Amino acid sequence: MSRHALTAEVIFDGEAMRRDVAVVIDGARIEKVVPVQSADAPIRDLGPGMLVPGFIDAQVNGGGGVLLNETPTLEGVRAIAAAHRRFGTTGLLPTVITDAQDVMEAAAGAVAEAIRFGVPGVLGIHIEGPFIDPARKGAHAEKFIRRPADKDIDWLCNLKCGRILLTLAPNCVTPEHIKRLAMAGVIVSLGHSGATAEVALAAIDAGARGFTHLFNAMSQLNGRAPGMVGAALTHPEAYCGVIADGAHVHPMALCAALNAKPQGRLFFVSDAMPSAASGPLAFSLQGRPVHVEEGRLLLADGTLAGSHITMADAVDYGRQVLGLKNEDALNMASRTPAAFLGLDQQLGRITSGYRATMVLLRSGGTNKTYKVLATWIDGQMTDGMI
């Protein structure tokens, strides 16, 4: 694509809200952000709205009627990415949960193929399980949960499918295995575990980088046993993903986490299921029906089974319910997850040298919710209604 520039009413560059500036794009990268009158390239004025860094979702089980576990193919990955792009997610990790090994291998193969074919927005894969604690399995099928063997670690360490995020229970995987995974470049996140705080902290010392869906499916914080939650909240370097949908975590608990964690360590994930991003509300998870009840996705026994929000929904929840400033809510959907994934020198900001991956938002309605008007990935408009 030829060198050009974009401007909008407001541009959030990841640090400040800026007016009367233009983003000069050369190919897939941002060349510079300059005053409009200094933009030495053809300018497209996007009009009223806010141009922001694209949203990055590290936990996307499905969307638009597709579930990765049920459709672990290139077409399945493509459909999930396309569904969430319409809601501002320009980078995502399709997520496969605990399943038979052949399903998990097929999912990894599908993501590798998606990256090879350049499916817009696919950054890698999140493998959630199967090395988790049966006592904190959540919606994961217990029959597939197991301890890792050396061959499993070999397989994970040799995957070639972009960023690899692995959720495991630190009381079910040895520190030696965690260290080996981390040294191979696998991003290890702790979750689905009843581990003590001490065991969780030992896993962080071994190389684990953070915690998966904080507060959910993990040992809780109490006065004499801080648990996984206590370890997550007190370790200054640990990242924590949170599902901000009003169902998974009470807003007061999320506010406590925001107060406890240093800025830039808490980030939004959708944990989206097929119902998200305009998908049908009824679907099957490994042969088990999932139904919607008062905004929650539930198995027949009442267990939460993911969510049906998008990252745009999470940003709105952060602004409207948690009282976050626009800048902070937007960074929790872009800059912080980029840092968690080790992509913060490429994504999460609108500045010189970064990938031209952005979202145009406009607020409206009585609640001033954000509507996604357009997305760009690596300089190319991928979805747009402008």
matplotlib code that plots the C-alpha trace (Angstrom):
import matplotlib.pyplot as plt

x = [0.0, 1.3, 2.5, -0.4, -1.7, -4.8, -6.2, -9.2, -10.9, -8.7, -5.8, -4.8, -1.2, -1.0, 0.2, -1.9, -5.0, -3.9, -5.7, -4.8, -2.2, -1.9, -0.5, 1.8, 1.9, 4.4, 3.5, 2.8, 4.5, 3.9, 6.5, 5.6, 2.9, 3.0, 0.8, -1.7, -0.1, 3.3, 2.0, 3.9, 1.5, -2.1, -4.3, -7.6, -9.7, -11.6, -13.9, -15.5, -14.1, -11.0, -8.1, -6.5, -4.1, -5.8, -7.1, -5.2, -7.0, -4.9, -7.8, -10.3, -12.0, -14.3, -16.6, -19.1, -20.5, -17.1, -15.3, -11.6, -11.9, -14.8, -13.2, -9.5, -8.8, -7.5, -11.1, -12.1, -9.2, -10.0, -13.6, -12.9, -10.4, -12.8, -15.6, -13.6, -12.0, -15.4, -15.3, -11.8, -9.6, -6.7, -4.5, -5.5, -4.5, -7.1, -7.5, -7.8, -8.9, -8.1, -9.0, -7.6, -4.0, -5.0, -7.4, -4.8, -2.3, -4.8, -5.5, -1.8, -1.4, -4.4, -2.9, 0.5, -1.2, -3.1, 0.1, 1.7, -1.2, -1.2, -4.7, -5.0, -4.7, -3.5, -0.5, -0.2, -2.0, -3.2, -3.2, -5.2, -4.6, -4.5, -2.0, -4.4, -5.8, -9.0, -10.2, -10.2, -11.2, -14.0, -15.6, -12.7, -13.5, -11.9, -11.3, -8.7, -6.8, -3.4, 0.2, 2.8, 5.3, 8.7, 7.3, 4.6, 7.2, 9.2, 6.1, 5.4, 9.0, 9.1, 5.9, 6.2, 3.0, 3.8, 3.4, 2.7, 0.8, 0.3, -1.9, -1.0, -1.5, 1.8, 0.9, 0.6, 3.8, 7.3, 9.4, 11.9, 9.4, 8.2, 11.8, 12.4, 9.2, 10.1, 13.6, 12.1, 10.0, 6.7, 4.8, 3.7, 0.6, -0.8, -4.4, -7.0, -5.2, -5.7, -2.0, -0.7, 0.8, 4.2, 3.9, 2.6, 5.5, 8.0, 6.5, 7.0, 10.6, 11.0, 9.8, 6.0, 4.9, 1.4, -2.0, -4.9, -8.4, -7.5, -10.0, -11.6, -10.7, -8.0, -7.4, -8.6, -7.1, -7.8, -6.0, -4.0, -3.7, -3.1, -3.5, -3.1, -4.9, -2.7, 0.4, -0.9, -1.8, 1.4, 4.0, 5.0, 6.1, 3.3, 0.7, -2.9, -5.6, -9.2, -12.6, -14.5, -18.0, -19.9, -20.3, -16.9, -15.6, -17.4, -16.5, -15.3, -12.8, -11.6, -11.2, -9.2, -6.9, -6.5, -5.5, -3.1, -1.3, 1.3, -0.1, 0.6, 0.2, -3.6, -5.2, -8.5, -9.2, -12.6, -12.5, -15.0, -17.0, -18.9, -21.8, -19.4, -19.0, -22.6, -22.6, -25.6, -26.4, -26.8, -23.7, -22.0, -18.7, -17.3, -20.7, -22.1, -24.8, -24.1, -27.0, -27.3, -28.8, -28.9, -25.9, -23.8, -22.8, -23.4, -23.1, -26.0, -24.5, -24.2, -20.5, -19.4, -18.3, -16.4, -18.0, -19.8, -18.1, -15.7, -12.7, -14.8, -17.3, -14.5, -13.2, -16.8, -17.1, -13.8, -14.9, -18.5, -18.5, -14.9, -14.5, -11.3, -10.1, -10.4, -6.7, -6.3, -9.2, -7.8, -4.3, -5.7, -7.0, -3.9, -0.6, -0.6, -1.5, 1.1, 3.7, 2.5, 3.1, 6.4, 5.1, 5.3, 7.9, 5.5, 2.0, 0.0, 1.0, 0.6, 4.1, 7.0, 8.3, 5.2, 2.9, 0.1, -2.5, -5.4, -9.1, -11.4, -14.0, -17.0, -19.0, -22.8, -26.1, -27.2, -24.3, -21.7, -20.5, -17.8, -18.8, -16.0, -16.1, -13.0, -9.8, -6.4, -3.8, -0.3, -1.5, -4.4, -8.0, -9.5, -13.0, -14.7, -18.0, -16.7]
y = [0.0, 3.5, 5.8, 7.7, 9.3, 9.0, 11.5, 11.6, 13.8, 12.2, 9.8, 7.8, 6.8, 4.5, 7.3, 10.4, 11.6, 13.8, 16.1, 17.7, 15.0, 12.5, 9.0, 8.6, 5.0, 3.5, -0.1, -2.1, 0.3, 3.7, 6.1, 8.9, 10.8, 14.5, 17.6, 17.4, 20.3, 18.5, 15.2, 15.0, 12.3, 12.0, 12.3, 10.5, 12.3, 9.6, 12.3, 12.1, 9.3, 8.1, 6.1, 3.8, 0.8, -2.4, -4.7, -7.8, -10.8, -13.6, -16.0, -16.6, -20.0, -19.0, -16.5, -16.0, -19.5, -21.3, -23.0, -23.9, -27.3, -28.3, -26.8, -27.0, -26.1, -23.2, -22.3, -22.3, -20.0, -17.7, -17.5, -16.7, -14.0, -12.4, -12.4, -10.7, -8.2, -6.6, -5.7, -4.2, -7.3, -7.0, -9.5, -12.7, -16.1, -18.7, -20.9, -24.6, -26.0, -29.4, -32.1, -35.2, -34.8, -35.1, -32.2, -30.0, -30.9, -30.1, -26.7, -25.9, -27.0, -24.8, -21.8, -22.5, -22.7, -19.5, -17.6, -19.1, -17.9, -14.5, -14.7, -11.1, -10.8, -14.3, -13.9, -17.5, -20.0, -20.3, -23.9, -24.0, -27.3, -30.3, -30.1, -28.6, -29.4, -31.6, -29.9, -26.5, -27.8, -25.3, -26.3, -28.4, -32.1, -34.1, -37.2, -35.3, -33.8, -35.3, -34.7, -33.9, -36.4, -35.4, -36.0, -33.4, -30.8, -31.7, -31.1, -27.7, -26.6, -27.4, -25.8, -23.2, -21.2, -17.7, -16.8, -19.9, -19.3, -22.3, -22.3, -25.0, -25.7, -25.2, -28.0, -30.4, -29.5, -29.4, -26.2, -28.0, -28.5, -24.8, -23.6, -25.7, -24.3, -20.8, -21.1, -22.5, -19.3, -20.7, -18.1, -20.0, -18.8, -20.2, -21.2, -23.9, -24.7, -25.1, -24.4, -22.6, -19.2, -20.7, -23.2, -20.5, -18.2, -21.0, -21.4, -17.7, -18.0, -20.9, -18.7, -18.5, -15.0, -14.6, -15.9, -16.9, -15.4, -14.1, -15.2, -17.9, -21.6, -21.0, -21.0, -17.8, -15.3, -15.6, -14.5, -17.6, -19.1, -16.5, -19.0, -18.4, -15.1, -13.8, -14.7, -13.1, -9.8, -9.5, -10.5, -7.1, -8.6, -11.1, -10.3, -11.2, -11.6, -10.7, -11.4, -8.2, -9.3, -8.9, -12.6, -14.1, -11.6, -9.1, -5.5, -4.9, -7.7, -6.3, -2.9, -4.5, -6.1, -2.8, -1.2, -4.1, -4.5, -2.1, -0.3, -2.3, -5.7, -6.3, -6.8, -7.8, -11.2, -12.1, -15.9, -15.8, -18.7, -19.2, -17.0, -14.0, -11.6, -12.1, -15.9, -18.0, -18.3, -22.1, -24.4, -27.5, -27.9, -31.3, -32.8, -30.8, -28.2, -24.7, -22.3, -18.6, -17.6, -14.0, -13.1, -16.1, -19.1, -22.2, -26.0, -28.0, -28.2, -24.4, -24.2, -21.1, -22.0, -19.0, -15.7, -14.1, -10.7, -9.1, -6.9, -3.9, -5.0, -5.4, -1.9, -0.5, -2.5, -1.0, 2.5, 2.3, -0.2, -0.1, 3.7, 3.4, 6.4, 5.9, 5.7, 2.9, 0.8, 1.0, 0.1, -3.0, -4.1, -3.3, -2.1, -4.4, -7.7, -6.8, -6.5, -9.8, -11.5, -9.9, -7.8, -4.4, -3.2, -3.8, -3.5, -1.6, 1.9, 4.3, 5.6, 5.6, 2.1, 0.2, -1.9, 0.1, -1.9, 0.3, 0.6, 3.5, 3.9, 6.2, 6.5, 6.8, 5.8, 6.6, 4.6, 6.1, 2.6, 2.3, 1.3, -0.1, 1.7, 0.3, -1.8, -1.8, -4.6, -3.9, -0.8, -2.5, -1.8, -5.2, -4.3, -0.9, 0.8, 4.2]
z = [0.0, -0.8, 1.8, 3.3, 6.5, 8.8, 11.1, 13.4, 16.0, 18.7, 18.5, 21.6, 21.1, 24.1, 26.4, 25.7, 23.9, 21.0, 18.7, 15.4, 14.6, 11.7, 11.6, 8.7, 7.5, 5.2, 4.3, 7.4, 9.8, 11.4, 10.1, 12.4, 14.2, 13.4, 13.4, 10.6, 8.7, 8.8, 7.3, 4.0, 2.6, 1.3, 4.4, 5.0, 7.6, 9.6, 11.1, 14.6, 16.6, 18.3, 16.7, 19.2, 19.3, 18.2, 21.0, 21.8, 23.3, 24.8, 25.5, 22.7, 22.7, 19.9, 18.4, 15.6, 16.1, 16.0, 18.8, 18.3, 20.1, 17.8, 14.6, 15.0, 11.3, 9.3, 8.5, 12.1, 13.1, 10.2, 11.2, 14.9, 14.0, 11.5, 14.0, 16.7, 14.4, 13.9, 17.6, 17.6, 18.3, 15.9, 17.6, 19.3, 20.6, 19.5, 22.6, 22.8, 26.2, 27.8, 25.2, 23.6, 22.4, 18.8, 19.1, 20.7, 18.1, 15.4, 16.9, 17.1, 13.4, 12.4, 14.1, 12.5, 9.1, 9.8, 10.5, 7.4, 5.2, 6.9, 8.5, 9.8, 13.6, 14.5, 16.9, 18.2, 20.3, 23.9, 25.1, 28.3, 29.9, 30.0, 32.8, 35.4, 38.8, 38.6, 41.8, 39.9, 36.5, 35.8, 32.5, 31.4, 30.9, 33.7, 31.5, 29.5, 32.5, 33.1, 34.3, 31.7, 30.4, 29.0, 25.5, 26.1, 27.1, 24.0, 21.8, 23.4, 23.2, 19.5, 18.4, 15.6, 15.7, 16.8, 20.5, 22.6, 25.8, 28.1, 31.1, 33.7, 37.4, 39.3, 41.8, 38.8, 36.9, 38.3, 38.4, 36.2, 33.5, 33.9, 33.6, 30.4, 28.8, 29.7, 28.3, 25.1, 24.7, 25.9, 27.9, 31.1, 32.9, 36.1, 36.4, 37.2, 40.4, 44.1, 44.7, 47.8, 47.4, 48.0, 45.2, 42.8, 43.7, 43.1, 39.6, 39.0, 40.1, 37.6, 34.8, 34.8, 33.6, 35.0, 36.0, 33.8, 34.5, 38.0, 40.7, 38.6, 39.0, 41.5, 45.3, 46.9, 49.2, 52.9, 56.1, 56.7, 53.2, 50.5, 47.7, 44.0, 44.3, 47.0, 45.0, 41.9, 43.7, 45.6, 43.1, 41.4, 38.1, 37.5, 34.8, 35.4, 32.8, 34.0, 32.5, 32.9, 32.1, 35.4, 35.8, 36.4, 39.0, 41.2, 40.3, 43.8, 43.5, 40.2, 41.8, 44.7, 42.1, 40.3, 43.5, 44.4, 41.1, 39.7, 36.6, 33.5, 35.0, 34.8, 31.4, 29.9, 28.2, 26.8, 27.4, 24.5, 23.4, 20.1, 21.3, 21.4, 18.4, 17.2, 17.4, 18.4, 22.1, 22.1, 21.4, 22.5, 24.4, 24.0, 23.7, 26.7, 26.0, 27.1, 27.8, 28.6, 31.9, 33.0, 30.8, 31.9, 29.8, 31.9, 31.7, 33.0, 36.5, 36.7, 36.0, 34.1, 30.6, 29.3, 28.3, 25.4, 25.5, 23.1, 24.0, 23.2, 25.8, 28.4, 27.7, 28.2, 31.4, 32.6, 31.9, 33.0, 35.9, 37.3, 36.8, 34.8, 32.8, 29.0, 28.7, 31.4, 30.0, 26.5, 27.6, 29.5, 26.1, 24.0, 25.5, 28.6, 26.8, 24.2, 27.0, 28.5, 25.1, 24.6, 21.6, 23.2, 20.8, 17.9, 19.1, 21.7, 20.7, 17.8, 17.4, 15.1, 14.1, 15.5, 13.3, 11.9, 13.7, 15.0, 15.7, 15.1, 17.9, 18.3, 21.5, 21.4, 23.0, 26.5, 28.0, 25.7, 24.7, 22.1, 18.6, 16.4, 13.0, 11.4, 12.0, 10.4, 10.7, 9.4, 7.5, 5.7, 6.6, 7.5, 8.5, 8.1, 8.1, 7.2]

ax = plt.figure().add_subplot(projection="3d")
ax.plot(x, y, z, "-o")
ax.set_aspect("equal")
plt.show()
